[in-house]
Amino acid sequence: MLAALGAAWSAVVLVAGGFTIHVGSLALTSRDPLRPLAIAVALVLAARILLPRGAFAARVRAIVGTPDRWAARTACAAAAATLVFAIAWNTRAAGGSDSSCYVLQADAFAHGHVVLTDPLAARLPGAAPAMFAPIGFLPSPVTPFAPVPICGPGLSLVMAAALLIGGRPAVFVVVPAFAALAVWLTFAFGRQLDDEATGAAGAALLACSPIFLYQSVQPMSDVPAAALWLAAVVSLGSRGGSPPATDGSARRQIVGGACASLAVLTRPNLALAVIPLLGLLPSWRAGMRFCLAALPGVAALAWLNALRYGSPLVSGYGDAGALFALAHVWPNLLRYGRWLLETQSPFICVAVGAPWLMRTRSQQRLTAVAAASATLVVLTYLAYTVFDDWWYLRFLLPMLPVAIVFGVAAARRLLSRASTAAGLLALAGLGFWYVHVARARQVFDLQALESRFVLGGRAAAQRFPPQTVFLAVQQSGSIRYHGGLSTIAWDGIPVGALDRTIASLDSLGRRVVIALEDAEEPRFRTRFAGEADGALDWPPAVELHGRVRVRFYDVRDRPASSR
């Protein structure tokens, strides 16, 4: 019920667009993640005090439903609250490397292209291929002047469909929809593994998880890949404790294969995690159905890789030999272990006991398969490149719903003598703590932090004519997507060739503007030291102030004396 009230309040927040209520010296802002839930709790307590005991109990039963329905309703409320939150706090930005990669790739797919194209590439003498690759892209080894994405195509294909149906704003609803689906599938997985109470608790905890919330508001593939992989697990898992041999239908095996292939199409590194799912198939015929259903997605990935990178087994992520190494395992183990404890609490460690506590044969089989897949996800990224930011926990998102459900199931068995009220209190406390950690780690600030990309793209379109070419790196994706204008990556221009490149663009009738964020200006000046246009010794035509300042330098504003 509290989750339902919290979701309702979040819906008001979404519709109202944000407001603040002042009660004396206290300001209750609708953009605060904890206070809406606190208000929901206060409303429940007020109703308990003001209403007669029988009337209050009757209203609770009307909202919650019969005991066999309250868990599903709780999971629905958690999924709905996740959807509302992920839309309301969504960045809606083609900003950094990953988000620009997915969004620009989706735009290309929607227009019938598998690579980016720019007519300037054929008209600009002496141009380097890297100049035409915006952030999140690289020159194609097949057609160098046609930039290709560094990321997988699965999410972008779904985004392209959303764009064609609902226009550009619909692109940023795709990940929130997958986030809500992931919460519901966590409930379904918990119900298969144990019972509905475990599923509902797992869904509620996932909906509050800091890293899950962090990724649910950004146009990136981590949450969709986790949802699709979990959909494959749930499709193949048994129902109601019955063995897979009697419970597995052809339809569910086909759905499982399709979801598994879409997960790999979205995040190719999940290929290994799909293999253990074969252990849930009751016969070789079921295995054939699963593999045939997975074939179209695998074929599409191989075809796109060959077209873009020259081989079905090559992707935009780079050389596997450089990305994966045993030397990465120990540093990553320390980092991921610390980040999990800091953001998920030591509760996550309880999940390790689940495989030894499941009693029935069906539970043991599903537990073993899910544990093996989750372990392969972890091992894959332990060997992957080392990063230092906590939000790279996103790589482990496919295993997080499994770990949470395992933790809940194991905790219920270890604390079987504890009362239901104590369990609910512990669940609520952990959920509140998750949201507190999310707020401390700037999850609820991402929209403001990323707004510079949207504002930069719109300012570029409003301030400059359509024939303008922007020399940009961090702002290259946003200027292309939100502004609809051409960009050239200034870090792809050879050292010593800046003035010549700008002169060539000017001879083609293209106005040139240099777009830089604060941290980029020193690098730009250093790279092009000694060149007239590299000095940036004239005032910017546009300056956007925020947490990160963005400046647009119009080359035509440079004083004639310095030309």
PAKE-801341 format. One record per residue (C-alpha): z, x, y. Coordinates in steps of 0.2 Angstrom, whole numbers, plus 2048, in hexadecimal, padded with zeros to 3 digits. Example, Ala and Ser with C-alpha at 12.3 -4.5 7.8 and 13.67 -1.06 7.14 Angstrom:
82783E7EA
8248447FB
END
This chain:
800800800
80480E80C
7F3816808
7EB80580C
7F480481D
7F0816821
7DE81381D
7DE803828
7E580C836
7D881A834
7CB80D835
7D2807845
7D181984B
7BF81B846
7BA80B84F
7C480E85E
7BE820860
7CF827864
7DD82186F
7EF825874
7FD81A875
80C81F87F
81D81987A
82A820887
828833886
81F832875
80C832874
80482C864
7F3831863
7E6829857
7DE83A853
7EF84184C
7EE841839
80083E835
806832842
7FA82383C
80282582B
814826832
81081683C
80A80E82B
81B812823
82480B832
81B7FB831
81F7FA81F
8327FD822
8317F0830
82A7E3825
8377E7818
8457E4825
83E7D582D
8377CB81F
8427C3812
8437CD802
8397C07F8
82C7BF805
82A7D2806
8297D47F3
81B7C67F3
8117CE800
8127DF7F7
80C7D77E7
7FE7CF7F1
7F87E07F8
7FC7EB7E9
7F77DF7DB
7FD7DE7C9
8037EE7C1
7F27F17B9
7E97F17C9
7F47FA7D6
7EE80C7D0
7DC8077D2
7E07FF7E3
7E980F7E9
7DA81A7E4
7CF80E7ED
7DA80F7FD
7DA8227FB
7C78237F9
7C5817808
7D1821813
7C883180E
7B782A813
7BE824824
7C6834828
7B783E823
7AC83482E
7B883383D
7BC84683D
7AA84B838
7A385A841
792852841
78B864845
77E86F83E
78987E843
78C88D839
78289582B
78688981D
785879827
77587E830
76E88381F
771871818
76C867827
75D87082C
757871819
75A85E819
74F85C828
741866820
74285C810
74184C81A
731852822
729857812
72D86A813
736875807
737884814
738885827
729887831
72688D843
71488F84A
71A89D856
71B8A8847
7088A9846
7068AB859
7138B885D
70C8CA85B
7178D6852
7248C984D
7308CD83F
7338C0832
7468C0835
7438B9846
73E8A8840
74D8A6834
75B89C83D
76D89E837
76F899825
75D89E821
7548AE81C
7418B381B
7398AE80B
7348BC7FF
7248B17FB
71F8AC80D
7298B7819
7268AD829
72C89C820
73F89D820
748897811
75A89180F
76989C808
77188C801
76C8817F2
7618727F5
76B8637ED
77685E7FB
76785F807
75C8547FC
7698467FD
76B849810
758848812
758837809
766832815
75D838824
74D82E81F
75881E81D
76481F82B
75E82C837
76683D83C
77883683E
77783182B
776843826
78884582A
78E836820
78983E810
79784A80D
7A483D812
79D831805
79E83F7F8
7B08427FD
7B58307FA
7AC8317E9
7B58407E4
7C68387E8
7C18297DD
7BA8347CF
7CB83D7CF
7D382C7CC
7C78297BE
7CA83A7B6
7DC8387B7
7DB8277AE
7D182F7A0
7DC83E79E
7EC83479F
7EE8237A7
7EB81A7B8
7FB8207C0
7F68327BE
7E582E7C4
7EB8257D4
7F78347D8
7EA8407D5
7DE8377E1
7EB8357EE
7EF8487EE
7DD84D7EE
7DA8427FD
7E884C806
7E385D800
7E086980F
7D1872808
7C9861802
7CC85A814
7C586981C
7B5868812
7B3855813
7AF856825
7A2863825
78F86181F
79286E811
79086D7FE
7A18707F7
7A785E7F7
7978577F0
7968647E3
7A88607DD
7A484E7DD
79484F7D3
79C85B7C6
7AB84F7C4
79F8417C2
79884A7B3
7A984D7AC
7AE83A7AE
79E8347A8
7A083D797
7B383B796
7BA82E78A
7C281E790
7D281678C
7D7824780
7C9821774
7C082F76C
7AF835774
7A6831764
7A981E766
7AA81D779
79B82877E
78C81D782
77A823785
77B81D797
78A82779B
783837793
77383579E
77E8327AD
7888417A9
77984D7A6
7718477B7
78184A7C0
78485B7B9
7728607BE
7758597CF
7858637D0
77B8737CC
76D86F7D8
77A86D7E5
78487D7E0
77B8887D4
78B8927D0
7918827C7
7858857B9
79288E7AE
79F8807B1
7938737A9
79287C798
7A3876792
79E864795
794865786
7A486477C
7A6852782
79684D779
798844768
788849760
778853762
76F844767
77B842775
77885477A
76685177B
768842786
77484C791
76785B792
758850795
7618477A3
7668587AB
75485F7A9
74C8587B9
75A85F7C4
7588707BC
7458707BD
74686B7D0
75287A7D3
7478867CA
7378807D2
73F8817E4
7458927E0
7348987DA
72C8917E9
7388987F6
73F8A87EE
7318AD7E2
73B8AA7D2
74389B7C9
7538A67C7
7548AC7D9
75D8A27E6
7618A57F9
7738AB7F5
76D8BC7F2
76E8C97E5
77A8C47D7
77E8D67D3
7848D87E5
78D8C77E6
7968C87D5
7A18D77D0
7B08DB7C6
7B78E47D5
7B88D37DE
7C48CB7D1
7D58D27D6
7D38D07E9
7CC8BE7E6
7DA8BB7DA
7E78C07E7
7DF8B67F5
7DB8A67EC
7EC8A67E4
7F58A87F4
7EA89A7FD
7ED88E7EF
8008907F0
7FF88F803
7F587F804
7F88767F3
80A87B7F1
8118837E0
80E8717D9
7FC8777D5
8048847C8
80A8757BE
7F88717B9
7F98807AD
8048777A2
7F986779F
7EE86E791
7FE870786
80685F78B
7F8853787
7FC84B777
7ED840771
7DD84876A
7D3840777
7DE847785
7DE85877D
7CB85877C
7C885378E
7D585E794
7CE86D78B
7BC86A791
7C28677A3
7CD8767A3
7BF88179C
7B387B7AA
7C087D7B7
7C488F7B1
7B28947B1
7B188E7C4
7C08997C8
7B98A87BE
7A98A77C6
7B08A87D8
7BD8B57D3
7AE8C07D0
7A58BA7E0
7A58C37F1
7B68C57F9
7BA8BB809
7C98BB814
7CA8A981A
7D489C811
7C788F812
7BD898805
7C888F7F9
7B98837FB
7B188C7ED
7BE8867E1
7BD8747E6
7B486E7D6
7C48737CC
7D086C7D9
7D085A7D3
7D28607C1
7E186B7C6
7E985D7D0
7E88507C2
7EE85D7B5
7FD8607C1
80184E7C2
80084B7B0
80A85A7AB
8178567B8
8198457B2
81D84B7A0
8288597A6
83284D7B1
83183E7A6
8438397A9
8418387BC
8408267C3
82F81F7CA
83781F7DC
83A8317DB
8298357D5
82182A7E3
82C8337F0
8278447E9
81583F7EA
8168387FC
81F848801
8128537FA
804849802
80D84A813
80F85D811
7FC85F80C
7F785681C
803861826
7FB87081F
7EA869823
7EF866835
7F6878836
7E687F830
7DB87783D
7D386A831
7D585D83F
7CE86984C
7BE86C843
7B585E84D
7BA86685E
7B6878858
7A5873851
7A1868860
799877869
78A87785D
786864861
789867874
77F876874
77086E86B
77185F876
77286A886
763874881
75986487F
75F85C88F
75E86C89A
74E874894
73C86F891
73586C87F
72B87C87F
73B887882
73F894874
751899872
7568AA86C
7668A5862
7708A9853
78089F852
77889185C
767892853
76A884847
772878853
76487B860
757877853
75F86884C
76986085A
75D866868
74C86585E
747876866
74088685F
74B89585C
7488A8859
7578B2851
75A8BF85D
7638CA850
7528CA847
7498D1856
7468E4853
7518EF85E
7478F486E
73B8E586C
7458D8876
73B8D9886
72A8DA87D
72F8CA873
7348C1883
7248C688C
7198C087D
7228AF87D
71F8AE88F
70D8B188D
70C8A3881
71389788E
724896886
734897890
7418A2889
75489F889
7618AA881
76F8A0879
77F8A9876
7918A6871
79F8B0878
7A18BC869
78E8BE869
78B8C587A
7928D7877
7878D8867
7788D2871
77B8DF87F
77E8ED873
76F8E9868
7638E8877
76B8F5882
75E8FD88E
7538EE88E
7518E389E
7548D3895
7628DA88B
76E8DD89A
7718CA89D
7748CF8AF
7718BD8B6
77B8AD8B6
7798A18A7
76F8928AA
77B88889F
78D88C89A
79788188E
7A988388F
7B487F880
7BE888873
7AE893871
7A4896881
79189487F
78589B88C
77289888E
7698A6898
7588A189F
74D8B08A0
7448A98AE
7548AA8B8
7558BD8B7
7548C48C9
7428CB8CD
74A8DB8D2
74F8DF8C0
73E8DA8B8
END
